[in-house]
Amino acid sequence: MPIYGSMKHDFTGRKIKKKSPTGEVYTKYTRPKFSEKTASTGPVRRDEGAEYQSVDIGSPTVCSAPEVQKYTGTLIKGIATMHKSNAVPVINQEEATDIANMRRN
């Protein structure tokens, strides 16, 4: 039966009867009753006597900082603006004149 705007009524306006479920029917979940936990008297730390291989401090690969990359200033001569706020690096004088011509034409 197609649905015509309502799930509870058919296209003539009559109420559709609910169908009884077939197969396994599930009930509403009820949580178990609350019970207080008692405090344990043993030690709280669980890592007593445990040795981990991944915590080797002498290894150079563990937590080593990468080398800092710094620009030396030998390749790029300056920065030019090609269109609006589009910054373009200038490597030599020829590129600088090309960008200036593009901007004026």
Steps between C-alpha positions, in 0.01 A plus 500: 500500500654834401535784750299814420626762748416315824630185661185451714233566236448368148423711194124496572549635852431176690729410789735210432495221763830419668639163398626269771872431480619169365815325613711592802370795703745705709410664832614834638848501657508523877835576659628292790462634854780723633740345747784687667855381444724441798846659509787258447785498748768399248741728310352741247794494256486215250842555340713390795775279372387530136767575240405625154732467200350804324628736770867488405631848581836449327342450156534804266165432328288539811369856540784661309422844360529544122772722357391863471462606136618854437512699175851620417389779266701405190229397250201735530565868430160630611121465501270648236122542490350356183123546552333651807671331797667214309863509621750346255869438572743674261818307419671733248461840328334347189212358708457834675455684166262229372280533807506879474393481132221252580367729771489803266353324195 
